[in-house]
Amino acid sequence: MQKNVGLMRLVYACQYSWQGLKAALSNEAAFRQEFFGFVFLTLITFFLDVTGLEQIAMIISLILVLIIEIINSAIECVVDRVSTERHTLSGRAKDYGSLAVLMSIIVVIMTWGVILIG
């Protein structure tokens, strides 16, 4: 059987991505909160006195949080799928994912702070 190539590969990739977004919004409370924060704050950027490049930087920083959060959620899913028993490495993997989310939120705070205050 031949793998999907060309346009059909893109169509299937978009379908899988859409399924992933729906699953994240329905199953991941943190992603849901950050997604609605992304929508709200993105809308706010249209009312701020910032340049186009500054607006893009602000929005990209918000998208970064969503990307890191969904990777964190994927790590947690895999860890939980492998085993639900407590293990040092499982806890460490989840903690690293959580740290990555925190660091991306710090990037948002720094980006927005420099643009709005500086």
Secondary structure as GFF3:
##gff-version 3
##sequence-region A 1 118
A	DSSP	alpha_helix	6	27	.	.	.	ID=ss1
A	DSSP	alpha_helix	29	45	.	.	.	ID=ss2
A	DSSP	alpha_helix	52	82	.	.	.	ID=ss3
A	DSSP	alpha_helix	88	117	.	.	.	ID=ss4
###
